[in-house]
Amino acid sequence: MAIPRRFLPPTAMLAAFESAARTGSFTQAGIELNLTQSAISRQVRALEERLGADLFVRERQNVKLTEAGLSYAREIREALKHIGDASMAIRASPKATSLNLAVLPSFAARWLIPRLPTFFAQHPDVIINFSTRTKPFEFEAEPFDAAIHFGHPAWMGAESLPLMGEAVAPLASQSFLNNHSVNAPEDLLSAPLLILRTRPDAWERWFLANGVFYDSVNGPLFDQFDAMASAARAGLGVALLPTFLFQDEVTRGELIPLFDKATPSDNSYHLVWPHNRRDNPTMIQFREWLAKEANTEQTYLHERGPDPYPERARKRHGDSSSE
């Protein structure tokens, strides 16, 4: 349905209002937009007249948002951001086909992006724009064509493709292990444990899978795996990390696996996209390529099995025997 034109104020009015609302000053808004203070004031007044509502309370030299202004500013700020992002994407690649992808930061940096050269070699005219999202969202409210998500794939108004599972293992630094005796899973009950905000029950699931009963699990919270891994490298505690994402740190000896076997996670990674992007040619190209890459990774993980660190774990426990 077309939006009536009277409900679409000129962008200049909206930009002047948004800047004044954010800075709390017509003068500062003028400096930001390279306009005079009086020009900002006229734009805002014209917007108020168009909407039939006061957006600011004007008190001498000060201005303050009304309740209606506060609400309108939040909505307009998001709308202008979406317009700006879309315009930037077009300007960055005017002749290319773009795909706006929401990604999990560690998965994107450590697994997806290193594999993308093969995709771009096959599809050189495609541009992929990345933004971080760690939780599900509504595609109608966000400017994304697809998202890579870990957990339940059922999003409202969306379809999904299962990519692969993962296994997790407790990892810590050598300095941490020098000061803490960890020989069995139950020893971790008294150790400082690092917790990912988006997986608050990960440690509980790990303990249950390894036959350990617990009262509660407490520890510092982190927004991303990479920050949590950095804390573990610094000796702040034990991090429960996906083995396929942090193999390099283990190989370099920066993180030490506490046990031989990794524990499969209950959930898996999915590609999620809205119904209206199902038949988009670029989406199809990316979806097919990603499915092949994920299948290759899943096959490798299956062949490696749940025992990815036997040699390193033996060394940690002082056993130099060979298999």
Phi, psi and omega in degrees: 000131179289138179278129179306140187299331182293343179265007180241085180295154177303147182300325180300320178296315183294319180295319179296316179295314182299317181294317179294321179294321182287319183272341182072022184204131174292325180295313179295323177297321178297318178297317182295321184261005180060044177231166176280161178299322180292327178293319176297316180300319180293319179297317181293318179298320179295324178293317178300317179295323180292323181274339182074032181207147175281130179260336178232149166261123184259118181233102183053245182267002184250152175231146181220136181294139170282174176299319177295322179295321178300313181295315182295322181297319180299315182291317182293322181300316179295318181297316179294325177297317179297319178296317179296318179297317180295319180293320179296320181296318179294317181294324181291329182215072185296335182254000185258161173265127186253156176227121180266115190240128172269130187229157168280128192302312183289321178298318181293311185291324189262336183240308187289304188299319177299339181266349186295333178306326179292325178292314182292333175294326178277331184226072186294342182271000182266136174245131176250124178258131186251142169218146181275130171219125182256355180227157177300152180214173177267124181298330180296334183261357183230147185274051184245146175272334182196168177217147171257124191228146173249126180128209183291129186278352186281099174253147180297128176068027184223161175243165184215158176232119177294135181256295182192161175269192178206164170234145182242153180216144174289126180234144179211168179277161178296323179297323177295315182292335177292337183250356181225132178270112180232105180240345181214157181307323182294340177295338181286346179299333179257006181262153174291122183250137181264136190236134176271130184302320184281353175228063187295339181257014184298317180293320178301317179296321180294315179299316180298317180295336182254019172070028181250129176266142187218158175269313179197161178236123181232153178170174179293147182260145178227147180277334186223152178302319185296321177294321179293320177295322178297320178296321178294319178298328180280358178085018183279345181166193181255131179252136175264106192234149174296127185296325185286343179268336187238028178296325182298318180296324178291316180299322180280353180082009179286328175234138184248127175289135183279337182219162182295315191261141171270159182249122179300138175283153179288331184255181182213173179271143179223150165264128183238139179212153179288156182306321186285358177253004185304314187260010177295126185304318180294320177299318180297317180299312182293319181297316181293318178296315182296322179298319179293317180296317180294323179295321177297317179294317181297320178297318179297315180296323180293319180292326180289328177080184185277008186240066189280347189234035186299317184293315182292322179294322178297318179297321181298324180270008175080021180254114183259012182290158179256162180286000000 
